[in-house]
Each structure stands twice: as structure tokens, then as C-alpha cells.
């Protein structure tokens, strides 16, 4: 699997689920959580994406 494969799959799933805001903003929020050391729970529960 290439490095782009997870991003392509995620984009497809978010489009299928009709989550355009999450599709637009997830990379910015993921970078922010990575710099703060937040795991997946912190990423999903972060109020900073709102």
C-alpha cells in the first residue's frame, strides 16, 4: 500500500458518508493534534476543529 492510499480511502469514505467539513478540515486538525501529542481519541474529540 502506498503512502497516499489511506488518504485516498479516507476521502472516499468521507464523501460516501457525506461529511464534507471533516473532509476539508481533517488534515489541519491531524497536524495540530500530532504537534500536541494527542492520540486518536484526542483527535476525534478535539474542540479545536470546530
Secondary structure, DSSP 8 states (H G I E B T S, - for coil): --TTHHHHHHHHHHHHTT-HHHHHHHHHHHHHHHHHT--HHHHHH-GGG-
